Amino acid sequence: MFGYSVRLVALVSTAFTVGLAQCRFPADTTGRLLTYTFNASVTPAETVLHITLEFKGGSKGTEEIEAPTEWAGEALHGIINLRAISKGTVIDGSTVRYRPNRPVVLAYDVVKDWTGPFNHPLQFHGVVLPEYIEINGDNALVHPKLEDAVPVTVNFDWKKIPDNWVLATSFGTSSCQTYRGRWQEVQHALFTAGQFRMHHFQIGAKPALLAIRGEWKFTDEEVMSAVAKTVSAVREFLAR
């Protein structure tokens, strides 16, 4: 249910914990700890999403990292300027070398990687536009190589977005968010910020958030009803 001149995004939240004000994240963690900081540089012509990733390095002083280059059959070219920020850290291809047992800080940018109209299958790319951002873990998050089920605590600090934008992700709407659980939930999570209309509603016992922009031939309420019915039907089918 995607439009390409206007956007509709359903964000169905799993369990999440929202961090404190000014991103003073909780000290208690589960499994591997990662922190992402987002800074959107927006002009009328383009948007660049600056991202930093921090994690604690292990005793070996080396680790494999993964940067999204393909998703859903689409070659991705939107991640640029990947570089090491922490002292003594070097990126060598897909390997990061660092001082053992020390914090590792990497930085990179996410940009629009296509020209022309926003048509299928470009929705699988990171959407970074002057009006809004829509990314997910599969197309925009650089990370250490992790198994899907490995336990993690991941902090998200949305440090800077335009004042007239709203934020909605799979983990909430606060600018400071913390998720504890399996890595795969972060890998497949959705993150969007921009000039959206936000609607909170329920799908069964679980909360959901609908982010809509543009004008449609139907009401926002009709969309929420359709999304709820579709998701409920899929859940019932998978539960069989």
N, C-alpha and C positions, 0 to 999 in steps of 0.2 A: 504494500500500500504506500508506495513512494511516488511523489511527484518530483519533477526535475526542475521546474521553474519556481516551485514553492516546496517547502519541506514539511514533513510530518514525521515525528519520531516518537515511538512509544518506549518508555524506559520502565521496565518492570523490575522493581528493586527486590533483591534478596536481603538477608539480614545485614545491617551495616551499623557502624558506630561513627558518629560525627565528632570530629576533633573540636577542641576548645577554640576560643577566639584568638585571632592572630596566629593561628596554627601552632599553638603550644600542644603538641600531640601527646597523647597518653604515654606514660613511661612503660607500662606493661605491654609486652609483645608476645606474639606466637610465631615460632619458626623464624624464617629469614625475614629481615627487616629491610625494606626499600622505601625511599622517599622521592616522589616526583614533585618538582616545582614548575609551574606553568606561568609564562609571561607573554601575553599577546601584544604584539606591536602592530597596530591597526592604522592604515591610511586609507583615503578614498580609492586608491589604486590597488592595494594589496594588503594581505595580512601575513605576518610571519609569527608562528608560534614557537617561542624559545622554551626549551625544556631542559631542566637539569635532573639528573638521576644520582642519588647517593645511596650507597650500601657499604656494609663492612666487608672488607676483603678477608680471605681465609689465610691459613698459615702457609700455604704453598706460594703465595705471592703471584698467582696467575689464575686466570679464569676465562672461560669462553663466554662471549656475549652474542646476543642475537639482535639484529636490526631488521625490521620488516622490509623485505624486498619483493614479496609476492603474497597475494591473498585472493582466494576465489578465482584463480586462474589469471589474475591481473598482475602485471609487472608494476612495482611501485618505485617511484623515483622522488618521492616527496621529502625523504629524510636527508638532510644535507648538513655539512659542517660538524660532523661528529668529532669530538675532541675530548681530551683529558684535561680536567681542571685541577684535581688534587696533585700535590707535589709528589714527585717520584712515580707518577702513573704514566704509562705509555700504551697506546693502542696499536697493535700490530695485526692488521687484518681483522679477524674475528676474535682475537685474543687480547685480553687486557693484562698488563703486567704492572704490579704495584708493590708497595711496601707491605709485607705480611701483617695481617691483623690490624690494618689501619683503614680508616674511612676512604672510600673510593668515590670520586665525584666526576661524572661525565656530563657533557653538554652537547646539545644538537638543536637543529631547527627543523620545523615541519612547514612545508610550503605547498601550495597548489602545484600539481605536476601534470597539468593538461592545459590545452588551449581549446577554444571553441565552446559550444553549448554543453551544458551539464546533462548528458544523456547516459542511459545504460550502456556499459557497465561501470561508469565512473563513480557510482555510489560506493564501490568497494575501495576507492582511494580515500586518503585523508582529505576532507573538505575543509579548506582553510581560506575563507573569503572575507571581504571587508564587512559583510553583514552578519556572518556567523561562522562558527567552527563546529564540525562534527567529525570526531575521530573515534577509534576504538583501539583496544590493545593489539589487535591483529595487524593494523596498518600504521600505528604511530608510536608504540612504546618499545624503546630499546631496553633490554634487560639481560641480566645474567641468564645463562641457559638453565632452565628449571623444568622439572617434571610437572605434569598437570596437577597431580594430587599433593605436591609438596606444600606443607603449611607455611603461610607467609603472613606478615603484617605489612601492609602497604599504606603509606601516608600520601595524600594528595593535597598540595598547597597551590591553590589558584591565586597566585600573588597579584596578578594584574590582568584585568579585562576592562573594556570600556564601561563607564558608569551606567550607560543605558542598556547594557546586556544583562541577561539573566543566565544562570548556570544550572544545568541539570545533568547528572551522571547516574550510572547504575548504583552509586553509593550515596546519593542524596543531592541536596541543593546548596549546602553550605560551601563556602570557599575553602574550608579546612575539613578534610574528610579522612577517615581511617577505616580500612577494611582488614578484617582478620578471617582467614579461611584458606581455601585451596587456591593455588596460583591460577588455575584455569578460569576462575571467576574474574580475575583481573585481565587475563589474556583476552577474554571475550567480552569485556565490559565496554559500555558505550559512554562517551563523554561529549557533551554539546554545550555551547555557550553562544548567545547571540540575542537577536531581537525576536523572542518567542513569546507566545501565549502559553502559560503553564496551567495545567489542570491536574489536581490530585484526585485519585479515585481508587476503588478496590477491584481486584479480580479475585473473587473468592475471599480467602482470608489474608491475601497478600496485598500490600500497597503497590500502586502503580502511579506513574507520572507521565503525562502526555505533554510533549512540547510541540507546538504548532506555529508555523509562520505562513503568511500569505493568505489569500482568500480562496475558499473552496465553494463548491456547489451545494455543500451540505454543512450542517452546523457542527460545532466542536462536540456537542453532546452526542450527536449521531455517530461521530468518529469514536468517541469513548465507548459507546455501546457496542459498535462493531469490533473494536479491538478486544474488549472483554470477552465477547462471544467466541472470537477466533482463538484467543489464547486458552480459554477454558476448554474448547474442543480439542486443541492440541494436547493439553495436559491430560485430559481424559483418555485420549488415544494412547499416549505414552505410558499411562498407568496400567493399561490392560496387560 
